[in-house]
Amino acid sequence: MDPKTTGNWSASSDLARAILYDRTERRKWLFGIALVPLGMLVIGLWVIEAWLWESVWRVLFWWGGCAFITVFSLLFALYDALAVIREERWKKD
């Protein structure tokens, strides 16, 4: 395997580990991810509404992407809630 690829994988896994195991870092990322569908909602309803409705495919792509990011955000919030429960149980023991 190429050492450059291994380095990228290592860096990516270290970043993921830092995000998933640190509560404050997780909350920062969750806030940022939650802003994306809100921004897409505002842009889709007021900025590019006329352009979107010119094609069914644009509507499906835009709102499908918004739904995908929203579901991802909800799953990440669920992970955060379960991680907080796990952390609090470890503190009790």
PLY file of the C-alpha trace (Angstrom):
ply
format ascii 1.0
element vertex 93
property float x
property float y
property float z
element edge 92
property int vertex1
property int vertex2
end_header
0.00 0.00 0.00
1.16 3.53 -0.75
2.54 5.32 2.36
0.71 8.50 1.36
-2.62 6.65 1.34
-1.84 5.07 4.71
-1.06 8.51 6.12
-4.35 9.90 4.85
-6.24 6.99 6.36
-4.44 7.41 9.66
-5.11 11.14 9.74
-8.78 10.61 8.86
-9.27 7.95 11.51
-7.54 10.13 14.11
-9.83 13.03 13.23
-12.90 10.80 13.45
-11.76 9.42 16.79
-11.22 12.95 18.14
-14.67 14.05 17.00
-16.51 10.99 18.27
-14.84 10.70 21.67
-14.68 14.36 22.75
-18.04 15.77 23.81
-17.26 19.43 23.11
-15.78 18.65 19.69
-18.80 16.47 18.89
-21.16 19.29 19.82
-19.28 21.79 17.64
-19.54 19.45 14.65
-23.20 18.74 15.40
-23.97 22.45 15.47
-22.21 22.98 12.15
-23.93 20.02 10.54
-27.32 21.23 11.81
-26.78 24.62 10.17
-26.35 23.09 6.70
-29.97 21.88 6.21
-31.26 25.10 7.75
-29.23 27.08 5.24
-30.43 24.82 2.43
-34.01 25.38 3.57
-33.62 29.16 3.50
-31.84 29.14 0.14
-34.32 26.68 -1.39
-37.41 28.55 -0.23
-36.38 32.15 -0.90
-33.26 32.43 -3.04
-33.52 29.80 -5.77
-37.17 28.77 -5.52
-38.12 29.79 -9.07
-35.02 28.11 -10.53
-35.65 24.90 -8.56
-39.23 24.51 -9.73
-38.23 24.73 -13.40
-37.25 21.05 -13.28
-38.53 18.12 -11.27
-34.99 16.73 -11.08
-33.68 19.91 -9.47
-36.40 19.76 -6.84
-35.73 16.10 -6.12
-31.99 16.59 -5.97
-32.13 19.70 -3.78
-34.74 18.55 -1.29
-33.42 15.00 -1.32
-29.99 16.35 -0.38
-31.55 18.46 2.34
-33.41 15.41 3.68
-30.24 13.31 3.58
-28.23 15.88 5.54
-31.10 16.27 8.02
-31.25 12.51 8.64
-27.46 12.43 9.02
-27.71 15.27 11.54
-30.41 13.43 13.49
-28.35 10.23 13.57
-25.33 12.17 14.78
-27.49 13.78 17.51
-28.71 10.32 18.52
-25.11 9.11 18.70
-24.26 12.12 20.86
-27.14 11.41 23.23
-26.13 7.75 23.58
-22.49 8.72 24.07
-23.44 11.16 26.84
-25.45 8.43 28.57
-22.47 6.08 28.30
-20.08 8.73 29.66
-22.36 9.50 32.60
-22.68 5.80 33.46
-18.90 5.49 33.48
-18.67 8.47 35.87
-21.06 6.77 38.31
-19.00 3.58 38.47
0 1
1 2
2 3
3 4
4 5
5 6
6 7
7 8
8 9
9 10
10 11
11 12
12 13
13 14
14 15
15 16
16 17
17 18
18 19
19 20
20 21
21 22
22 23
23 24
24 25
25 26
26 27
27 28
28 29
29 30
30 31
31 32
32 33
33 34
34 35
35 36
36 37
37 38
38 39
39 40
40 41
41 42
42 43
43 44
44 45
45 46
46 47
47 48
48 49
49 50
50 51
51 52
52 53
53 54
54 55
55 56
56 57
57 58
58 59
59 60
60 61
61 62
62 63
63 64
64 65
65 66
66 67
67 68
68 69
69 70
70 71
71 72
72 73
73 74
74 75
75 76
76 77
77 78
78 79
79 80
80 81
81 82
82 83
83 84
84 85
85 86
86 87
87 88
88 89
89 90
90 91
91 92
